[in-house]
């Protein structure tokens, strides 16, 4: 399975963001699973300072352009964006397949500055990707959801072999190294691949990474500069040992299959 994680700049210009994303999509080969940062299309910051001026129609038009570009390139794209639906804004991740309709995940656990401004999601779904080597199930988590391991565990129990993580982590007040450690733990404890994309920013406190089910960092950015991480990963490395060994006599957990997916 060919994967790429793009650490790109994000601003409050949908047009500028779209141009950056289109160039990134053009830089990967057909069949590649490409992951971009949180709100890469719409724009974002720690205060949601541009939300009031963000145009729902402009975001929608950009989504349509991007969908066409992905179809043409034959790539599989996970792109973050603020999304307007039913008169409310959501923090969302959109999976654009090379064929078919986009799939959307809406952030469940909103950041403090998002609450009251954005609507929270109510589902933790997975998505099946039709890759050249066969169907692969993936799940998505956004930014501060790194702090809630039970959500990652739930995705693994639903059969996700790859967990996509998208963030805008650029806060110099955060303790260095903590979010990096969280990502390694989420990969190792669930024995899943983690594809983590952060914004290109000199103040970032979490690197962009590709992590194996053993918790091994396969690829990693070293600073906040724009970069594309590329890797061929072997899904045979995904295991279900830890999921199957979780104690269910005092914590309610669903049974899992030998391959690590949920029986429920």
C-alpha positions as CSV (number, residue, x, y, z in Angstrom):
1,X,0.0,0.0,0.0
2,X,1.5,3.3,-1.1
3,X,0.9,6.2,1.3
4,X,1.9,9.8,1.5
5,X,1.6,12.4,4.2
6,X,1.8,16.1,3.2
7,X,2.8,18.8,5.6
8,X,1.6,21.9,3.8
9,X,0.8,25.5,4.8
10,X,-2.8,26.5,5.6
11,X,-4.2,30.0,5.5
12,X,-7.7,31.6,5.4
13,X,-7.7,31.9,1.6
14,X,-9.6,28.9,0.1
15,X,-8.2,29.7,-3.3
16,X,-4.6,29.6,-2.0
17,X,-5.2,26.4,-0.1
18,X,-6.8,24.8,-3.1
19,X,-3.8,25.6,-5.3
20,X,-1.5,24.1,-2.7
21,X,-3.6,21.0,-2.5
22,X,-3.9,20.6,-6.2
23,X,-0.1,20.8,-6.6
24,X,0.3,18.2,-3.9
25,X,-2.2,15.8,-5.5
26,X,-0.3,16.1,-8.8
27,X,2.9,15.2,-7.0
28,X,1.8,11.7,-6.0
29,X,1.2,8.6,-8.1
30,X,-2.1,7.0,-8.9
31,X,-3.3,4.6,-6.2
32,X,-1.5,6.5,-3.4
33,X,-3.4,7.3,-0.2
34,X,-2.6,11.0,0.5
35,X,-3.2,12.6,3.9
36,X,-3.4,16.4,4.4
37,X,-3.7,18.5,7.6
38,X,-6.8,19.5,9.5
39,X,-8.8,22.2,7.7
40,X,-6.3,22.3,4.8
41,X,-9.0,23.4,2.3
42,X,-10.9,26.0,4.3
43,X,-8.3,27.4,6.5
44,X,-7.9,27.4,10.3
45,X,-6.1,28.8,13.3
46,X,-6.3,28.6,17.1
47,X,-8.9,31.3,17.4
48,X,-11.0,30.5,14.3
49,X,-10.3,34.1,13.4
50,X,-11.4,33.7,9.8
51,X,-14.6,31.7,10.3
52,X,-17.0,34.7,10.1
53,X,-15.6,35.6,6.7
54,X,-15.5,32.0,5.3
55,X,-17.9,31.5,2.4
56,X,-19.8,28.2,2.4
57,X,-20.2,28.4,-1.4
58,X,-16.5,29.0,-2.0
59,X,-15.6,25.9,0.1
60,X,-18.2,23.9,-1.7
61,X,-16.9,24.9,-5.1
62,X,-13.4,24.2,-4.1
63,X,-14.5,20.7,-2.9
64,X,-15.9,20.0,-6.3
65,X,-12.7,21.1,-8.1
66,X,-10.7,19.0,-5.7
67,X,-12.9,16.0,-6.3
68,X,-12.5,16.3,-10.1
69,X,-8.7,16.6,-9.6
70,X,-8.6,13.4,-7.5
71,X,-10.6,11.5,-10.0
72,X,-8.2,12.6,-12.8
73,X,-5.1,11.8,-10.7
74,X,-6.4,8.4,-9.5
75,X,-5.3,9.1,-5.9
76,X,-7.1,8.5,-2.6
77,X,-7.2,11.8,-0.7
78,X,-8.0,12.6,3.0
79,X,-8.4,16.4,3.3
80,X,-9.5,18.4,6.3
81,X,-11.9,21.3,5.9
82,X,-14.4,23.4,7.9
83,X,-17.7,22.3,6.4
84,X,-21.0,24.2,6.3
85,X,-24.2,22.1,6.4
86,X,-27.7,23.0,7.6
87,X,-26.6,26.5,8.6
88,X,-23.8,25.3,10.9
89,X,-20.1,24.8,10.6
90,X,-18.3,21.5,11.3
91,X,-14.7,20.5,11.5
92,X,-14.5,17.7,9.1
93,X,-12.3,15.3,7.2
94,X,-13.3,14.3,3.7
95,X,-12.1,11.2,1.9
96,X,-12.1,11.7,-1.9
97,X,-11.8,8.4,-3.7
98,X,-10.6,8.2,-7.3
99,X,-14.1,6.8,-8.2
100,X,-17.3,7.4,-6.3
101,X,-18.7,9.9,-3.9
102,X,-16.7,11.5,-1.1
103,X,-17.0,10.3,2.5
104,X,-17.1,12.6,5.5
105,X,-16.1,12.3,9.2
106,X,-17.2,15.1,11.5
107,X,-15.0,15.8,14.5
108,X,-16.5,14.3,17.7
109,X,-14.4,15.9,20.4
110,X,-14.2,19.6,19.7
111,X,-11.4,21.8,21.0
112,X,-12.3,24.4,23.6
113,X,-12.1,27.3,21.1
114,X,-14.4,25.4,18.7
115,X,-17.2,24.9,21.1
116,X,-20.1,27.2,20.6
117,X,-18.8,28.0,17.1
118,X,-18.7,24.6,15.5
119,X,-21.1,21.7,15.7
120,X,-19.8,18.4,17.1
121,X,-20.2,15.1,15.2
122,X,-22.1,12.2,16.6
123,X,-20.7,9.1,14.8
124,X,-17.3,7.4,14.7
125,X,-17.5,5.7,11.2
126,X,-14.9,3.9,9.1
127,X,-14.4,4.0,5.4
128,X,-13.5,1.2,2.9
129,X,-10.9,2.2,0.3
130,X,-10.8,0.3,-2.9
131,X,-7.0,0.2,-3.4
132,X,-5.0,-1.5,-6.2
133,X,-4.1,-4.3,-3.8
134,X,-7.7,-4.7,-2.5
135,X,-10.1,-3.2,0.0
136,X,-8.6,-1.5,3.1
137,X,-10.7,0.0,6.0
138,X,-9.5,3.3,7.5
139,X,-10.7,5.6,10.3
140,X,-10.0,9.3,11.0
141,X,-9.2,11.3,14.0
142,X,-8.8,15.1,14.2
143,X,-6.4,17.2,16.3
144,X,-7.2,17.0,20.0
145,X,-8.9,13.6,19.5
146,X,-5.3,12.4,20.0
147,X,-6.1,12.8,23.7
148,X,-9.0,10.2,23.7
149,X,-7.5,6.7,23.1
150,X,-10.9,5.1,23.4
151,X,-12.0,6.6,20.1
152,X,-8.9,5.1,18.3
153,X,-9.6,1.8,20.0
154,X,-13.2,1.9,18.7
155,X,-12.0,2.5,15.1
156,X,-9.6,-0.5,15.4
157,X,-12.4,-2.7,16.7
158,X,-14.4,-1.7,13.7
159,X,-11.7,-3.2,11.5
160,X,-9.7,-0.1,10.6
161,X,-6.2,-1.1,9.6
162,X,-5.0,2.4,9.0
163,X,-5.9,5.4,11.2
164,X,-5.6,8.8,9.5
165,X,-4.7,11.7,11.9
166,X,-5.1,15.3,10.7
167,X,-4.2,18.2,12.9
168,X,-3.4,21.9,13.1
169,X,-1.0,21.6,16.0
170,X,1.0,24.9,16.1
171,X,0.9,26.1,19.7
172,X,4.3,27.0,21.2
173,X,2.7,26.8,24.7
174,X,2.3,23.1,24.3
175,X,5.0,20.9,25.9
176,X,7.3,19.6,23.2
177,X,7.2,15.9,22.4
178,X,3.9,15.0,24.1
179,X,1.7,14.8,21.0
180,X,4.5,12.9,19.2
181,X,4.4,10.4,22.0
182,X,0.6,10.1,21.9
183,X,0.7,9.2,18.2
184,X,3.3,6.5,18.8
185,X,1.1,5.1,21.6
186,X,-2.1,5.2,19.5
187,X,-0.3,3.2,16.8
188,X,1.3,0.6,19.1
189,X,-1.6,0.0,21.5
190,X,-4.0,-0.6,18.6
191,X,-1.4,-2.3,16.4
192,X,-2.4,-0.1,13.5
193,X,-0.7,2.1,11.0
194,X,-1.0,5.8,11.8
195,X,-0.7,8.4,9.0
196,X,-0.4,11.8,10.7
197,X,-0.4,15.1,8.9
198,X,0.3,18.5,10.6
199,X,0.3,22.0,9.2
200,X,3.6,23.4,7.9
201,X,4.3,26.0,10.6
202,X,7.4,27.1,12.5
203,X,5.5,26.8,15.8
204,X,4.2,23.2,15.3
205,X,4.3,21.0,18.4
206,X,3.6,17.7,16.6
207,X,5.6,16.3,13.6
208,X,3.9,14.8,10.6
209,X,4.6,11.0,10.7
210,X,4.0,7.6,9.3
211,X,4.0,5.0,12.2
212,X,3.9,1.3,12.1
213,X,1.7,-1.0,14.2
214,X,4.7,-1.7,16.4
215,X,5.0,2.0,17.2
216,X,8.1,2.4,14.9
217,X,8.3,5.8,13.3
218,X,8.9,5.0,9.7
219,X,8.9,8.6,8.4
220,X,8.9,11.9,10.2
221,X,9.3,15.6,9.5
222,X,12.1,17.3,11.4
223,X,10.8,20.9,11.3
224,X,7.8,23.0,10.3
225,X,8.7,23.3,6.7
226,X,6.5,22.0,3.8
227,X,7.3,18.3,3.1
228,X,5.8,15.1,1.7
229,X,6.5,11.9,3.4
230,X,6.2,8.7,1.3
231,X,6.2,5.1,2.2
232,X,5.2,1.6,1.1
233,X,3.5,-0.1,4.0
234,X,2.6,-3.8,4.5
235,X,-0.8,-4.3,6.0
236,X,0.2,-7.8,7.0
237,X,1.9,-6.0,9.9
238,X,-1.5,-5.1,11.4
239,X,-2.2,-7.3,14.4
240,X,-5.1,-8.0,16.8
241,X,-3.2,-9.3,19.8
242,X,-3.8,-6.5,22.2
243,X,-7.4,-6.0,21.2
244,X,-8.2,-9.6,21.8
245,X,-6.4,-9.6,25.2
246,X,-8.3,-6.7,26.6
247,X,-10.1,-7.6,29.9
248,X,-13.9,-7.7,29.3
249,X,-14.8,-9.0,32.8
250,X,-14.7,-5.6,34.4
251,X,-14.7,-3.3,31.3
252,X,-17.3,-3.8,28.6
253,X,-15.5,-4.3,25.3
254,X,-16.8,-6.0,22.1
255,X,-15.2,-9.3,20.9
256,X,-12.8,-9.1,18.0
257,X,-12.0,-11.4,15.2
258,X,-8.6,-13.0,14.7
259,X,-7.7,-10.3,12.2
260,X,-8.5,-7.5,14.7
261,X,-11.9,-6.5,13.4
262,X,-15.0,-6.4,15.6
263,X,-17.5,-9.3,15.5
264,X,-20.3,-6.9,16.3
